[in-house]
Structure formats: structure tokens, C-alpha cells
């Protein structure tokens, strides 16, 4: 998700800096896989399994490279999102059971991309600012005011938790073309 394709997917110039130990890289599901349309369930308890998932997701996101990843994209259907829109890869945001509790009336069109739809970028209109309530990796509730790329990214990733992919905001003709391109890409691998 970005205002231009040079920002998304994020291309790190150095190894990511996180508070998490190096974990496993997870497989990212590609559109139009039906698993991307499953609605994620709330996390019941923030425990070691969830913290490991967060660490694995962060490593996967940085390695891809990207700026955001929802658990749905790695075939885990729980409400977990990781985002880092910083240039230095040291501002990891963890959102467990996120909910948007306020969004601005002002909308903005941004060019978005997605790790589940590699090589595809298009314009999507979203709220310019949002306030999110979530749990962090310690299980503590917090609220965060988001604007710019962070606001776009959290809305994009929360769509994944609801079983929606950004290309579904596009015309049916564009969706058909993207599905065809993604199927050809899958067969070429």
C-alpha cells in the first residue's frame, strides 16, 4: 500500500530491526485463493503461540518485502496484523483483534499493492485518518491514531481479516484480468 509503486512493496536496504528473535518464514497465499476470503476469528488469549505467530509474520513481511501482513494471508484465520511503514524497519506495529473506532469523513485515493497479489497495483479510496483499538503482543489494549500510509495500510490489512482483497474494490473487468494474470503466474511456478 502506497501512494506510488516505488514505496510498495517496501524494499528494505538493510536487515529489519525488530524486538523479536528470528523465526520462521511463512508461506503467503496468493489471490484468488479462496482461503483469502475466510473471515478471521478474534484471538481469545495473547499467549506464546500468538507471540510466535507475530514474530513469524514480522519476519515474513520484512523478507517479502512488504509493509503490512494479515494472518489471513499466511492461512491463519485469527485477527492479527503486523505493519511497519518506516524507512528504517524499526517501528513494528502489532494489532491483535484490531477495530477501527473512528474514521475521518475525508477520503483519499492511494495506489495500493498486496503481498498476496504480487506485481499488481491500483488506486483505492480509503479514509484519510483512522483511530484503531487493538491489543499489543503483551495483551495490552491500546489506541492509535493513524494517517498517511499507516492509515491506508491498517485499513488494507483489516480488509484481509474480513476476507476481502484490495482488488475487489476495482471494476469487474479489472478483477477478471487480475485473476487471469495470477492464475497464469501460479501455473508458471
N, C-alpha and C positions, 0 to 999 in steps of 0.2 A: 504494500500500500504506500503510495507516494504521490507527490504532485508531478513527478516525472519519472520515466523509466530508469534514469540514471541512479535513482535512490532505491528503487525496489526492483528485484530483490537486493537487499543490502549486501554489499561486497566488502567484507572486513579486510583491513590492511594488516591486521595483527591478530594474534590469538585472542579469543574472547577472555575477558576477565569476569569471573563470577564468584559468588560465595560458595559454590557447590563444587564437590570433587568431580573429576572427570568420570562420566558414567557411560552408558550405552547409547549408541546412535539408534534411533527408532526409524522404521520404515514409514514414509509419508505416503498416504493414499492419494491417488490421482483421480481427478474428475474424469468421467462421470460415474465413478464407482458409487454404488447405492449406499455403501456404509457412510458416505459423507452426508447423507440425508437423515441419519438417525439423530433423534433428539437426545442430548446428553442429560443424564440424571444428576441431581445435586450430590456433592461429596458429603457423606454422612459424618466422617471424622477426619481431621487433618492428622495423619499418623505417618509412620516411617514409609509406608507404601506410597502415599501421596507425595511425600518429600522426595522420594526416589524418582517418581514419575516427573515431578517438576524439574529435577536435575537432568534427567534424560531428555526431557522436552527442550530445556535450555540448550543443552549440547547439540541436539539435533537442529534446532533453529539456527544457532550460530554456524554450524557446519554446512547448512544447506546452500548458501547463506540466506537468512531472512531476518525480518524484524518482529515477527509475531508467529505464534503457533498455538492452535487449539488442540486439546486432547483428542477431539473427534478426528482430526487429520492423521493421527497415529493409531487409529482404531481403538481408542479408549473413550468410552461414551460417558464421561463424567465431566462436570463443569470446571475445567481447569484451563487457564490460558497463561502463556508467558509472552512478554513483549519487551524489546529493548530497541528503542529508536535512536539511541545515542550513537555518535560517531566513534566513541571510544569503547563501546561494548561493555560498559561497566555500570549501567543503570537498568538492571533487570527488574521488571515489574512482574510480580506473581499475582494472579487473580484467581482465587478459588471461590466458586459459587458467585460469580460477578453478577451484578444487576445495575442497569442504568437507572438512577433515581431522578435524574433531571437531564434534559437536553435543550439546547437553545433553539429558538424558532428560526434562527439564521441557518441556512443550508449552504453547503459549498460542494462544488463538483471537483473531485480529485481523480487522478489516474491511479488505479489500483492494479495490483498483481497478486498472485497467490502461489504458495509453495505446492499446493495441490493442483494448480493449473499452470504448469511451467511454460514460460515464454508468451503468455497471454496477458495483455494489459488493456484496460479500457476505463472510461470515465464512469464514476458512480457518484450520485448525490447523497450526502450524509449531513447530519447535524454538525455544525462547526465546533460546538463545545458540548461536552457531556460531563456529568458527575457520576462516578461509579462507586458502588459499595461492594466490598469483597472481603474475603479472608486472605491473609498472607500465609506463607509457608509455616508459620508458627501457630496458625489457627486464630490469629487476632483479627478482629473486624477493623477495617479502615475505610475511609472515603478518599477519593482522588478526583480533583478537577482536571479534566483533560481538554486540550485544544491542539490544533495543528495535526501533525502526523500521528501523535499519540491518540487523539480523539478518533481519527479515521481508523486507526489500527484496532482499537478496542471494539469499535462497532463492527468491523470486519470479522474479528475473531469471535465475537459473541454471536454473530450470524452463524458461524460454524457450529456453535453449541446448540443452535436451534435447527440444525440440519439444512442450512442454506449456504450456498456458494455465491460469491460476488457476481459471477457471470449470469446468475438468474435475475439480476436487475436489468440485464440487457435485452434487446429485442429478440424475438423467437428466431429470426434469421441468423443473428449473431450467435445465439446459443447452439443452433444446429451446426453451424460452421465450426465452432469451437469443439463440440462433441466429436465431429468427424476428424478434426485435426488431432485431438487427444487419443482417439482410437487408433489412428494411423501411427502415432508416436508409440503407443503401447505395443503394437504388433511389430514395430521396427526393433524393439529391445530384445 
